[in-house]
Amino acid sequence: MRIASRPFARARGTARGYFLMMLGVLVLGGLGTAGCEDKHIGRPCEVNADAGTTGASGGPIAIISSPVLACPSRICLLPGDVLGAASRGTGATCTATCSTDDDCADAETSSTAGDPHCKGHFYCGYVTTAGPFACQKLCICNDFVGEPGGGAQKPASCQ
């Protein structure tokens, strides 16, 4: 009885082709999703302070907690409550560093009363001029602080 070697050669080629095809799918699939990281800006999180905290000047202060495992960026922000957002149920939310308002455009928001998500939208602005996040732009919920006309200006102390 004679067995042809051709079927085995074809099987070996098929396995190699399948392996190369799967490798290509994995590589190209990974490249296509590399720039689409979801930072979950707007996801409710916990800070280690009371929302009614005031600064030495008597005005509301921002509270930034980091690292916070619930946030992919590891940053949880409770902005200074100038507009009374805490009384409307908005709480601290995950944030991330940003360069423009577009970096904050895909944030999680809600229009449901009592939901701790931001009810409005997020913009990119300066939260603090002191501490580890001094002069860094972060995504801020406009429920807490009115969005400045013409965009966030860099504070004089950060020049």
C-alpha positions in Angstrom: 0.0 0.0 0.0 1.3 3.3 -1.0 0.4 6.6 0.9 0.8 9.9 -0.9 2.8 12.6 0.8 0.9 15.4 -0.9 -2.1 15.5 1.6 0.4 16.0 4.5 2.2 18.8 2.7 -1.1 20.5 2.0 -2.2 20.1 5.6 1.1 21.6 6.8 0.6 24.6 4.5 -3.0 25.0 5.6 -2.0 25.1 9.2 0.7 27.6 8.5 -1.8 29.8 6.5 -4.3 29.6 9.3 -1.7 30.6 11.9 -0.5 33.6 9.8 -4.1 34.7 9.2 -4.9 34.6 12.9 -1.7 36.4 13.7 -2.7 39.1 11.2 -6.2 39.4 12.7 -4.8 39.8 16.2 -2.2 42.4 15.2 -4.5 44.5 13.0 -7.4 44.2 15.6 -5.1 45.5 18.3 -4.0 48.4 16.2 -7.5 49.4 15.4 -8.6 49.6 19.1 -5.4 51.1 20.6 -6.6 54.7 20.3 -10.1 54.1 21.6 -9.5 53.9 25.3 -12.6 54.5 27.4 -11.5 56.6 30.4 -15.0 56.5 32.0 -15.0 60.2 32.6 -18.2 61.0 34.6 -18.4 57.6 36.3 -19.4 58.1 40.0 -16.5 57.6 42.5 -15.7 58.4 46.1 -13.4 61.1 47.5 -12.2 61.1 51.1 -13.9 64.4 52.2 -17.2 66.1 52.8 -18.8 67.9 49.8 -19.4 71.0 51.9 -15.7 71.6 52.6 -14.6 75.2 52.3 -11.2 76.7 51.9 -9.4 79.2 54.0 -11.0 82.0 52.0 -14.4 80.7 52.9 -15.2 79.6 49.3 -15.7 76.0 48.1 -12.6 74.0 47.2 -12.0 71.1 44.8 -11.2 67.7 46.2 -9.0 65.4 44.1 -8.4 61.8 45.2 -5.8 59.6 43.6 -5.3 56.7 43.1 -8.9 55.6 42.9 -9.3 52.1 41.5 -12.8 52.7 40.2 -11.4 55.2 37.6 -9.2 54.1 34.7 -7.3 57.3 35.0 -7.1 56.8 38.8 -8.3 60.3 39.4 -11.6 61.2 41.2 -12.7 64.8 41.2 -15.3 66.7 43.3 -15.0 70.3 42.0 -15.6 73.3 44.2 -19.4 73.4 44.4 -20.0 77.0 43.2 -23.4 76.2 41.7 -24.9 73.9 44.3 -24.6 70.7 42.4 -24.3 68.5 45.5 -27.8 69.7 46.6 -29.1 68.4 43.2 -27.5 65.0 43.7 -24.4 65.3 41.5 -21.4 63.7 43.2 -17.7 63.2 42.6 -16.9 61.7 39.3 -14.0 60.0 37.5 -11.9 62.5 35.5 -8.8 62.5 33.3 -6.2 64.9 32.0 -7.2 66.7 28.9 -6.0 69.3 26.3 -9.3 70.4 24.8 -13.0 70.0 25.5 -13.1 67.3 22.8 -11.1 65.1 25.2 -14.1 65.2 27.6 -16.8 64.8 25.0 -17.5 61.1 25.6 -18.1 61.5 29.3 -20.9 59.6 31.1 -23.8 61.9 32.0 -27.4 61.5 33.2 -30.6 63.5 33.3 -32.2 61.4 36.0 -32.8 63.1 39.3 -30.8 61.6 42.1 -28.3 59.9 39.8 -24.8 60.9 40.9 -23.6 61.3 37.3 -23.0 64.8 35.9 -26.4 66.2 34.6 -24.8 68.7 32.2 -21.6 68.1 30.2 -17.8 68.1 30.8 -15.3 70.7 29.7 -11.5 70.8 30.0 -10.3 73.3 32.6 -7.9 74.0 35.4 -9.1 72.7 38.8 -6.3 73.7 41.1 -3.0 75.7 41.3 -1.6 73.7 44.3 -0.7 70.1 45.0 0.1 67.2 42.7 -2.4 68.3 40.1 -1.4 71.9 40.1 -1.9 73.6 36.7 -3.1 70.4 35.0 -6.2 70.5 32.9 -8.9 68.0 33.9 -12.4 67.2 32.6 -14.8 69.1 34.9 -18.6 68.7 35.2 -20.3 72.0 34.5 -22.9 71.2 37.2 -20.4 72.4 39.8 -18.6 75.3 38.1 -19.9 77.4 35.3 -18.0 76.8 32.1 -15.9 79.9 31.3 -16.9 81.8 28.1 -14.2 81.4 25.5 -12.7 78.3 27.2 -10.6 77.8 30.3 -7.8 80.3 30.7 -4.6 79.3 32.3 -4.3 80.8 35.8 -1.7 83.5 36.3 0.1 81.5 38.9 0.6 78.7 36.3 2.4 80.9 33.7 
